[in-house]
Amino acid sequence: MGDFFGVLAAGPFFFVSSWVLMLFAGITGADVGIRPFGYLTSMIVTIGLWLTLAPAIGAISRVGKKGTGSS
């Protein structure tokens, strides 16, 4: 049941992380050499990052759980 609420908690975090990405792209755009982008583009980039990083984070967390057995 905890996994279900974890997925629900990730929803608002997605919108907040997209907004933060948009802000940082606007702040550091000139220094990094990119044009600032809007919220919709920021949401697409965030989806791409989440889809790329989520399997790796899941695999790392599963390996960590296997190694913590009681002796």
KAVEN-V639706 format. One record per helix or strand of 3 or more residues. SS is the DSSP state (A for helix, B for strand). FROM is the first residue (numbers start at 1). TO is the last residue. Records with the same first field share a line. If there is no record, write none. Layout:
SS=FROM-TO ; FROM-TO
This chain:
A=2-32 ; 39-66
